[in-house]
Amino acid sequence: MYVAVKGGERAIENAHRLLAHRRRGDQSVPEVTLDQISEQLGLAVDRVMSEGSLYDRELASLAIKQARGDLIEAIFLVRAFRATMPRFGASEPVDTGAMRVQRRVSSTFKDIPGGQILGPTFDYTHRLLDPSLARGFVPEAPATTEASTALTPRVTDILGRDGLIESSPQAEDGAGVGDLTREPLNFPADRDLRLQNLARGDEGFLLAMGYSTQRGYGRNHPFAGEIRFGEVEVEFVAEDAGFAVPLGSIELTECQMVNQFKGSATEAPCFTRGYGLAFGQSERKTMSMALVDRALRARELGEEVRAPAQDEEFVMSHSDNVQATGFVEHLKLPHYVDFQSELGLLRKLRQEFADAQAPDAMKEAAE
Amino acid sequence: MTQHNDQQAQRKAAMAVLAQAEAGEIAARLRNFALPDHQDLRTPENGLVMLRGRAGGDGAPFNLGEATVSRAAVRLASGEVGFGYTLGRDGEKARLIALCDALVQSRDFGGAVERDVIAPLREQLMTRRTQAAAETAATKVDFYTMVRGEG
């Protein structure tokens, strides 16, 4: 247990002053601006927005700067900020099928309507450090080709037309949308809450959990049916205006995993699916999320729950890096009273042990 | 009713363009405009909107995460009330969108605001999107599956 202690105010103040100085670093080096962070460390900003659960590039950039690049600290700052703002309501669900796609790949079909579009990707790079970036670098203008006007339907929608994949469960009439920022989490949790939890979950945790399913701990035989990244429009039903007003657009990444098929006496076999969605360009996150979403559907799909990734209480209770870091890092705070009582108990036990040994020792000495 | 729907569609289309513009760009377009008297009905206010997705892209909705949103409302002296909503925390932009929304509804100013403010901003937006789409299109690939040799 942590017990409040008094004193140390001066030391704390000076420590924070020192932190501000260290954060700035060598003052002969130019200070980094929020625009520079947003433009040149864009994927870090995307991650802080996703796991901070707040879409605002400028605030995420500020948080990264303030946290000296510690992304979990930055996520913590963003979460704390969002708690200070009033909520106007909830948006209409975004339509990822109408995304202005900047990247879209499928590992299941090479010829998909709208085509395979690589976009800005690390894929197929050689992962060799590029010394030219160390010197100041002016990139070539991007190549351009006239864009086709063909639509880019979701791959799962195409499979769905032939009944080869299960359809997405629809909401029951009048069913609300669960919100774990408003109500405490109870288990078993429905898929809306699971997806919300995974969407703000730690990328590293989800990566490890997703990886564990591939290695056999709750195997579900996944294919990346489609990964798409681009802009979608957001609309919000504004009560004062009396209709759904456009708010602008946001960047999202979506991953549709196509998984092992399932059938029963009454239903023809079809592929099952897992889903990932996150702010910005967050492919590793959405792929991991989709693997874990599928694993967590074990109960509803009648699979035996044996592996950690299939255990919703385990996954959902440990996915949040702000909660996790809070509990792990609180161990740093003064626990003097706790420790003193443990120390007292240990000394007593050691004394009892020594007393119990003593007669034996004397006996041995006599022999 | 149809007229009402037409006007609503027109307001939405204008808002969709304005939400994508910078406050400075909207203000610059309005500078050459003989604005009628107007007042703030709701001074700009920042808050959050919970963004929703759908399971599988087309299934039941779920809460994805929040976004910052700024909103405002403006009333023209002639009575039209406009609403401004935009992602982000730029209250001035929300106020300018609300002003434009009020002007769009005005019989005297609707045509002019469409011509001098909305249409040029829409064109600018379309140019940006066409450029981005052309850059994306250049990265479209064909994966060839190697044909296995006979026997």
HADDOCK unambig.tbl for C-alpha pairs under 7 A between the chains (distance, minus, plus):
assign (segid A and resid 53 and name CA) (segid B and resid 65 and name CA) 4.57 0.50 0.50
assign (segid A and resid 53 and name CA) (segid B and resid 66 and name CA) 5.88 0.50 0.50
assign (segid A and resid 54 and name CA) (segid B and resid 65 and name CA) 5.87 0.50 0.50
assign (segid A and resid 54 and name CA) (segid B and resid 66 and name CA) 4.72 0.50 0.50
assign (segid A and resid 54 and name CA) (segid B and resid 67 and name CA) 5.07 0.50 0.50
assign (segid A and resid 55 and name CA) (segid B and resid 66 and name CA) 6.12 0.50 0.50
assign (segid A and resid 55 and name CA) (segid B and resid 67 and name CA) 4.33 0.50 0.50
assign (segid A and resid 55 and name CA) (segid B and resid 68 and name CA) 6.56 0.50 0.50
assign (segid A and resid 56 and name CA) (segid B and resid 67 and name CA) 6.28 0.50 0.50
assign (segid A and resid 56 and name CA) (segid B and resid 68 and name CA) 6.23 0.50 0.50
assign (segid A and resid 56 and name CA) (segid B and resid 88 and name CA) 6.38 0.50 0.50
assign (segid A and resid 85 and name CA) (segid B and resid 47 and name CA) 5.33 0.50 0.50
assign (segid A and resid 85 and name CA) (segid B and resid 48 and name CA) 6.51 0.50 0.50
assign (segid A and resid 86 and name CA) (segid B and resid 47 and name CA) 4.99 0.50 0.50
assign (segid A and resid 86 and name CA) (segid B and resid 48 and name CA) 6.16 0.50 0.50
assign (segid A and resid 87 and name CA) (segid B and resid 47 and name CA) 5.51 0.50 0.50
assign (segid A and resid 87 and name CA) (segid B and resid 48 and name CA) 4.49 0.50 0.50
assign (segid A and resid 87 and name CA) (segid B and resid 49 and name CA) 5.83 0.50 0.50
assign (segid A and resid 88 and name CA) (segid B and resid 47 and name CA) 6.23 0.50 0.50
assign (segid A and resid 88 and name CA) (segid B and resid 48 and name CA) 5.76 0.50 0.50
assign (segid A and resid 88 and name CA) (segid B and resid 49 and name CA) 5.55 0.50 0.50
assign (segid A and resid 89 and name CA) (segid B and resid 49 and name CA) 5.21 0.50 0.50
assign (segid A and resid 89 and name CA) (segid B and resid 50 and name CA) 6.28 0.50 0.50
assign (segid A and resid 90 and name CA) (segid B and resid 49 and name CA) 5.19 0.50 0.50
assign (segid A and resid 90 and name CA) (segid B and resid 50 and name CA) 4.38 0.50 0.50
assign (segid A and resid 90 and name CA) (segid B and resid 51 and name CA) 5.95 0.50 0.50
assign (segid A and resid 91 and name CA) (segid B and resid 49 and name CA) 6.34 0.50 0.50
assign (segid A and resid 91 and name CA) (segid B and resid 50 and name CA) 5.98 0.50 0.50
assign (segid A and resid 91 and name CA) (segid B and resid 51 and name CA) 5.05 0.50 0.50
assign (segid A and resid 91 and name CA) (segid B and resid 52 and name CA) 5.93 0.50 0.50
assign (segid A and resid 92 and name CA) (segid B and resid 52 and name CA) 6.43 0.50 0.50
assign (segid A and resid 93 and name CA) (segid B and resid 52 and name CA) 4.48 0.50 0.50
assign (segid A and resid 93 and name CA) (segid B and resid 53 and name CA) 4.76 0.50 0.50
assign (segid A and resid 93 and name CA) (segid B and resid 54 and name CA) 6.29 0.50 0.50
assign (segid A and resid 93 and name CA) (segid B and resid 61 and name CA) 6.25 0.50 0.50
assign (segid A and resid 94 and name CA) (segid B and resid 52 and name CA) 6.25 0.50 0.50
assign (segid A and resid 94 and name CA) (segid B and resid 53 and name CA) 5.31 0.50 0.50
assign (segid A and resid 96 and name CA) (segid B and resid 57 and name CA) 6.10 0.50 0.50
assign (segid A and resid 102 and name CA) (segid B and resid 136 and name CA) 5.59 0.50 0.50
assign (segid A and resid 110 and name CA) (segid B and resid 143 and name CA) 6.13 0.50 0.50
assign (segid A and resid 115 and name CA) (segid B and resid 140 and name CA) 6.61 0.50 0.50
assign (segid A and resid 116 and name CA) (segid B and resid 140 and name CA) 5.62 0.50 0.50
assign (segid A and resid 116 and name CA) (segid B and resid 141 and name CA) 5.68 0.50 0.50
assign (segid A and resid 117 and name CA) (segid B and resid 139 and name CA) 5.60 0.50 0.50
assign (segid A and resid 117 and name CA) (segid B and resid 140 and name CA) 4.16 0.50 0.50
assign (segid A and resid 117 and name CA) (segid B and resid 141 and name CA) 6.19 0.50 0.50
assign (segid A and resid 118 and name CA) (segid B and resid 139 and name CA) 5.34 0.50 0.50
assign (segid A and resid 118 and name CA) (segid B and resid 140 and name CA) 6.10 0.50 0.50
assign (segid A and resid 119 and name CA) (segid B and resid 136 and name CA) 5.61 0.50 0.50
assign (segid A and resid 119 and name CA) (segid B and resid 139 and name CA) 5.62 0.50 0.50
assign (segid A and resid 142 and name CA) (segid B and resid 135 and name CA) 6.06 0.50 0.50
assign (segid A and resid 143 and name CA) (segid B and resid 135 and name CA) 5.88 0.50 0.50
assign (segid A and resid 143 and name CA) (segid B and resid 138 and name CA) 5.97 0.50 0.50
assign (segid A and resid 144 and name CA) (segid B and resid 134 and name CA) 4.79 0.50 0.50
assign (segid A and resid 144 and name CA) (segid B and resid 135 and name CA) 4.49 0.50 0.50
assign (segid A and resid 144 and name CA) (segid B and resid 137 and name CA) 6.77 0.50 0.50
assign (segid A and resid 144 and name CA) (segid B and resid 138 and name CA) 5.07 0.50 0.50
assign (segid A and resid 145 and name CA) (segid B and resid 134 and name CA) 4.98 0.50 0.50
assign (segid A and resid 145 and name CA) (segid B and resid 135 and name CA) 6.66 0.50 0.50
assign (segid A and resid 145 and name CA) (segid B and resid 137 and name CA) 5.59 0.50 0.50
assign (segid A and resid 145 and name CA) (segid B and resid 138 and name CA) 4.92 0.50 0.50
assign (segid A and resid 146 and name CA) (segid B and resid 134 and name CA) 5.25 0.50 0.50
assign (segid A and resid 146 and name CA) (segid B and resid 137 and name CA) 6.71 0.50 0.50
assign (segid A and resid 147 and name CA) (segid B and resid 133 and name CA) 5.81 0.50 0.50
assign (segid A and resid 147 and name CA) (segid B and resid 134 and name CA) 5.11 0.50 0.50
assign (segid A and resid 147 and name CA) (segid B and resid 137 and name CA) 5.16 0.50 0.50
assign (segid A and resid 168 and name CA) (segid B and resid 55 and name CA) 6.64 0.50 0.50
assign (segid A and resid 168 and name CA) (segid B and resid 56 and name CA) 5.72 0.50 0.50
assign (segid A and resid 168 and name CA) (segid B and resid 58 and name CA) 6.44 0.50 0.50
assign (segid A and resid 168 and name CA) (segid B and resid 59 and name CA) 4.66 0.50 0.50
assign (segid A and resid 169 and name CA) (segid B and resid 59 and name CA) 5.35 0.50 0.50
assign (segid A and resid 169 and name CA) (segid B and resid 60 and name CA) 6.20 0.50 0.50
assign (segid A and resid 170 and name CA) (segid B and resid 59 and name CA) 4.77 0.50 0.50
assign (segid A and resid 170 and name CA) (segid B and resid 60 and name CA) 4.50 0.50 0.50
assign (segid A and resid 171 and name CA) (segid B and resid 60 and name CA) 4.43 0.50 0.50
assign (segid A and resid 177 and name CA) (segid B and resid 61 and name CA) 6.65 0.50 0.50
assign (segid A and resid 177 and name CA) (segid B and resid 62 and name CA) 5.94 0.50 0.50
assign (segid A and resid 179 and name CA) (segid B and resid 63 and name CA) 6.56 0.50 0.50
assign (segid A and resid 192 and name CA) (segid B and resid 61 and name CA) 6.85 0.50 0.50
assign (segid A and resid 192 and name CA) (segid B and resid 62 and name CA) 4.65 0.50 0.50
assign (segid A and resid 195 and name CA) (segid B and resid 62 and name CA) 6.84 0.50 0.50
assign (segid A and resid 196 and name CA) (segid B and resid 62 and name CA) 6.45 0.50 0.50
assign (segid A and resid 196 and name CA) (segid B and resid 63 and name CA) 5.47 0.50 0.50
assign (segid A and resid 196 and name CA) (segid B and resid 64 and name CA) 5.46 0.50 0.50
assign (segid A and resid 199 and name CA) (segid B and resid 64 and name CA) 6.17 0.50 0.50
assign (segid A and resid 241 and name CA) (segid B and resid 83 and name CA) 6.25 0.50 0.50
assign (segid A and resid 245 and name CA) (segid B and resid 12 and name CA) 6.17 0.50 0.50
assign (segid A and resid 246 and name CA) (segid B and resid 12 and name CA) 6.67 0.50 0.50
assign (segid A and resid 246 and name CA) (segid B and resid 15 and name CA) 6.15 0.50 0.50
assign (segid A and resid 246 and name CA) (segid B and resid 16 and name CA) 5.23 0.50 0.50
assign (segid A and resid 247 and name CA) (segid B and resid 19 and name CA) 5.90 0.50 0.50
assign (segid A and resid 247 and name CA) (segid B and resid 85 and name CA) 5.80 0.50 0.50
assign (segid A and resid 247 and name CA) (segid B and resid 86 and name CA) 4.52 0.50 0.50
assign (segid A and resid 247 and name CA) (segid B and resid 87 and name CA) 5.44 0.50 0.50
assign (segid A and resid 248 and name CA) (segid B and resid 16 and name CA) 6.39 0.50 0.50
assign (segid A and resid 248 and name CA) (segid B and resid 19 and name CA) 4.90 0.50 0.50
assign (segid A and resid 248 and name CA) (segid B and resid 20 and name CA) 5.56 0.50 0.50
assign (segid A and resid 248 and name CA) (segid B and resid 86 and name CA) 6.29 0.50 0.50
assign (segid A and resid 248 and name CA) (segid B and resid 87 and name CA) 6.09 0.50 0.50
assign (segid A and resid 256 and name CA) (segid B and resid 56 and name CA) 6.86 0.50 0.50
assign (segid A and resid 275 and name CA) (segid B and resid 55 and name CA) 6.54 0.50 0.50
assign (segid A and resid 275 and name CA) (segid B and resid 56 and name CA) 5.40 0.50 0.50
